[in-house]
């Protein structure tokens, strides 16, 4: 039976925080879990980091168990080890420990039977669901008893390939920011599987003595196969297989289905030419370049030096004379001339565009490189989430989205991407970024691209708010704990806009809060919509806060007695905790019209009064003249009357 | 040119008045003397009143003339002789009454505009007070000073 106070994921899985499983999560914190419905305890729950959202698409696509993979069963929020807000992905427990702790040389037959075939089958099943794994590494591949097939660990609780070592990633993925590697393709999993086969065949990790940068440089300079297996002694069958699996071009690697028949896969020849070496080196920053691929990498990794080398002509000259590739030099030269002939745009932005295009031209396999950050376009979302707190990084990415850099990159390699979809996605991203108001900008784009990223507002920092349904209660708790906070900030607004429908989006776009007046009718309308749709229960603390902050809304009414009446009527409504009634009272379109009409009439009356008072003040002189004239007429009348009286008396005798 | 055009009209009135006065002096000298003495304040008022239409002089003359009616009748009844004129002029009550009446006319002409002004100002201030009260009521009700 489930403990009533126990937080269950998907109403059935309990996280057993007292039973940590440090080796089960592939490097992420993992705990034992239990299915409260069936009693199944052979489960693990992998904890998600707040700034590294889980893979929403993979979690959506993988709905049932898959043989050979720790596929997700459920995911949801639950308290963490120190009772902090947490989020877990529940998977079946691995059959044994990871390979990292028990690496030994595997015989060829065992490699094929227990590693290659079952893992290729698992990848094939993932590929059938249009999902990549992107987590094939020694600490995330598990072995049960000897002689049993290997099992791929869970790779869903963090952005794709985020925890992959450089060794296991293709160089064009390894050079990216860990959060910006994107879902990639199943060929990237085949590459990682190839590296795993090399490690298992050797019984140790190749290039273990080198750091990540050196491994990457060696892969670029010698090719992955040459760098990892060139000097190693391996069974010929495995060596041939691995040659294809470690091909630089993803299209040259065998598919998982092909790997199911290793003999066929071995016979598939890869036309891999070694990179052309230059006669002399070109130094770009601290990188000494001998071939075109390394030049592209150097331009990406050392953007300032790379820009100088391009604008100064050193790179083109080296391509033409040092490397002897006149055609490539001409293409790069065209890009530079285009940049130099366009002085209208901002200097640094133009240089970044030129550098990005130069990298894509020199090495079409390279990722998008922008201001020193390399990423694949589908890795933009996790990269934004991971870099949310880094000012420089977010500014760079904002710039990239603002100039639709991904489309500019894609147009140079249309044969290697779905350019139409990429352009459309890029435009949507730019439109989201350009949305005005507090609900727009980078936070909105970040939440749009990361559906499972929790709301990052400080208001709800003590909760994991990943759905709109969780937001009203979290805001209520935040306001109850600290009545001085404003219940709607930029993060909350962006979160609502990204997760809501068109009505909520319109409401968030209408938000008009300022620093001086952060809460008004648009903000209240949004909260009302949240309560109506997601939390049809009282929110007394929030309602009380709204009453306290209602002065600007009440002040929209002109009639002062009505203002007082509104304030008096709001208080009992706040005690009931229902925001819609409060909004109806404050909004009241008919009442507002009557109020506005009354105000107009009163203003006209006041204007008349003011004019008359001014006339009275200005009319003093005129009044004096009138008084003099009337007084003199009266005096004359009295005199005339006296004369007439005397004459009458004289006549009458 | 305009001043020259107006000048003959004024001179003709003066000549007409001079002609009238001369006729009275020539035909009834006693009557002219009596009128000259009794209406002396009015004549002085006409000379010194520089306002348009001479309103003060007009009132003084009207009042003085009213007080002159009885002495003129008395002189006429006494044969319009110079002796009778001198008797009347020697009577301080006759001259005093005429001049006092003229003085009363002068005071009336001076005080009446002041009295009217006081009444007008009282009416205006009452109206202004009512307007200010209405303004304060509107401001209190609609808060125009806030918005």
Contacts between the chains, C-beta under 8 A, distances in Angstrom:
chain1	res1	chain2	res2	distance
A	555	B	146	7.3
A	555	B	147	7.7
A	558	B	142	5.2
A	558	B	143	6.6
A	558	B	147	6.5
A	559	B	141	6.5
A	559	B	142	6.2
A	560	B	140	6.6
A	560	B	141	5.8
A	560	B	142	6.7
A	560	B	143	4.8
A	561	B	141	6.6
A	563	B	143	7.8
A	598	B	142	7.4
A	599	B	142	5.6
A	602	B	138	5.1
A	602	B	141	6.9
A	602	B	142	4.5
A	602	B	144	7.5
A	603	B	142	7.5
A	603	B	144	6.7
A	605	B	134	7.6
A	605	B	138	6.2
A	606	B	135	6.2
A	606	B	138	4.9
A	606	B	139	7.4
A	606	B	142	7.9
A	606	B	144	6.2
A	609	B	131	5.0
A	609	B	134	5.7
A	609	B	135	4.9
A	609	B	138	7.5
A	610	B	135	7.1
A	612	B	127	8.0
A	612	B	131	5.7
A	613	B	128	6.1
A	613	B	131	5.4
A	613	B	132	7.0
A	613	B	135	7.5
A	616	B	124	5.7
A	616	B	127	7.0
A	616	B	128	5.0
A	616	B	131	7.8
A	619	B	124	7.6
A	623	B	117	6.8
A	623	B	120	5.1
A	623	B	121	6.7
A	623	B	124	6.5
A	624	B	117	6.0
A	626	B	116	7.8
A	626	B	120	6.6
A	627	B	113	5.2
A	627	B	114	7.5
A	627	B	116	4.2
A	627	B	117	3.4
A	627	B	119	7.9
A	627	B	120	5.3
A	628	B	113	4.1
A	628	B	116	7.8
A	628	B	117	7.5
A	629	B	113	7.7
A	630	B	112	7.8
A	630	B	113	7.2
A	630	B	116	4.6
A	631	B	109	7.9
A	631	B	111	7.6
A	631	B	112	3.5
A	631	B	113	2.9
A	631	B	114	6.8
A	631	B	115	6.5
A	631	B	116	4.4
A	631	B	117	7.4
A	632	B	55	3.7
A	632	B	56	7.7
A	632	B	59	7.5
A	632	B	109	6.3
A	632	B	112	6.7
A	632	B	113	6.2
A	634	B	112	4.6
A	634	B	116	7.1
A	635	B	55	7.1
A	635	B	56	8.0
A	635	B	59	4.3
A	635	B	105	7.2
A	635	B	108	4.5
A	635	B	109	4.1
A	635	B	112	4.5
A	636	B	55	6.5
A	636	B	58	5.4
A	636	B	59	5.3
A	636	B	62	6.6
A	636	B	109	7.7
A	638	B	59	7.4
A	638	B	63	7.8
A	638	B	105	7.9
A	638	B	108	5.7
A	638	B	112	8.0
A	639	B	58	7.2
A	639	B	59	4.5
A	639	B	60	7.8
A	639	B	61	7.6
A	639	B	62	2.9
A	639	B	63	4.6
A	639	B	66	7.0
A	639	B	105	5.2
A	639	B	108	7.4
A	640	B	62	5.4
A	642	B	62	6.9
A	642	B	63	5.8
A	642	B	66	3.9
A	642	B	101	7.5
A	643	B	62	5.3
A	643	B	63	7.7
A	643	B	65	5.4
A	643	B	66	4.1
A	643	B	69	7.5
A	645	B	66	7.1
A	646	B	66	4.5
A	646	B	67	7.5
A	646	B	69	4.1
A	646	B	70	7.0
A	647	B	69	6.0
A	649	B	69	7.8
A	650	B	69	5.2
A	650	B	70	7.1
A	650	B	73	5.5
